[in-house]
Amino acid sequence: MFWSIKNSTEVLGKLQYNRYLASTVSAYDFSTLYTTLPHNLITEKLTKLIQKTFGREKILFLACNANHAFFTDEQMKHYTVWTCSDVCKSLCFSS
């Protein structure tokens, strides 16, 4: 079973209430997964990587659908096509 909990008291209460017998219990601290990097620095570095990738491929578009993604110089039916600029702009949030 997987539970996302705030503290051990909550999981112990759930185990006791449901009368589960646990042979092992694992705990993970996800608080360190959040970054303190500024958003503009992340955007800048990702933009450079995207531009480098499009430049390396020497292709106009990235074609994507739910199952596939590939570089192409042609518009493709049943795919959303992205230019390098489109992909870079998608990194920015506007309110």
C-alpha positions in Angstrom: 0.0 0.0 0.0 1.1 3.6 -0.6 0.0 6.5 1.5 1.2 10.0 1.4 1.2 11.2 5.0 2.3 14.3 6.9 3.6 12.5 10.0 4.0 9.0 11.5 1.0 9.4 13.8 -1.2 9.6 10.8 0.1 6.3 9.3 0.0 4.5 12.7 -3.6 5.5 13.1 -4.4 4.2 9.6 -2.7 0.9 10.3 -4.4 0.5 13.6 -7.9 1.5 12.4 -7.7 -0.9 9.4 -6.0 -3.6 11.4 -3.2 -4.0 8.9 -0.1 -6.0 9.8 3.0 -4.6 8.3 6.2 -6.5 8.0 8.1 -3.4 6.8 7.5 0.3 6.8 9.6 2.7 4.7 9.7 6.4 5.0 11.1 9.0 2.6 11.6 12.7 3.0 10.5 14.4 -0.2 11.1 17.9 1.2 14.6 17.9 -0.4 13.2 17.4 -3.9 12.2 21.0 -4.1 14.8 23.2 -5.6 15.9 26.7 -4.6 17.1 27.5 -8.0 15.5 30.6 -9.4 13.0 29.9 -12.2 14.7 32.3 -14.6 18.0 30.4 -14.2 16.2 27.1 -15.0 14.5 28.6 -18.0 17.7 30.1 -19.3 19.6 26.8 -19.1 16.8 24.7 -20.5 16.4 27.2 -23.4 20.0 26.9 -24.3 19.7 23.1 -24.2 16.6 23.1 -26.4 18.3 25.5 -28.9 21.4 23.3 -29.0 19.3 20.2 -29.6 17.4 21.8 -32.5 20.6 23.1 -33.9 22.3 19.7 -33.7 19.3 18.0 -35.5 19.1 20.8 -38.1 15.4 20.2 -38.3 12.5 22.7 -38.1 10.0 20.9 -36.0 9.5 18.5 -33.1 6.4 16.5 -33.8 4.6 15.0 -30.8 1.5 13.0 -30.0 0.5 10.8 -27.0 2.7 8.0 -28.2 5.6 9.4 -30.2 7.9 12.4 -30.6 10.5 13.0 -33.4 12.2 15.8 -35.3 10.9 16.5 -38.8 11.0 19.3 -41.5 7.3 18.6 -42.4 4.0 19.4 -40.8 2.5 16.1 -39.7 -1.1 15.0 -39.5 -2.2 13.7 -36.0 0.8 15.4 -34.4 1.3 18.7 -32.7 4.4 20.3 -34.2 6.6 22.6 -32.2 9.4 24.9 -33.4 12.4 25.6 -31.3 10.8 28.9 -30.3 7.5 27.2 -29.4 9.3 24.8 -27.1 11.3 27.6 -25.4 8.2 29.8 -25.0 6.4 26.9 -23.3 8.8 27.1 -20.4 7.5 30.5 -19.4 4.4 31.0 -17.2 2.2 34.0 -17.6 -0.6 35.0 -15.3 
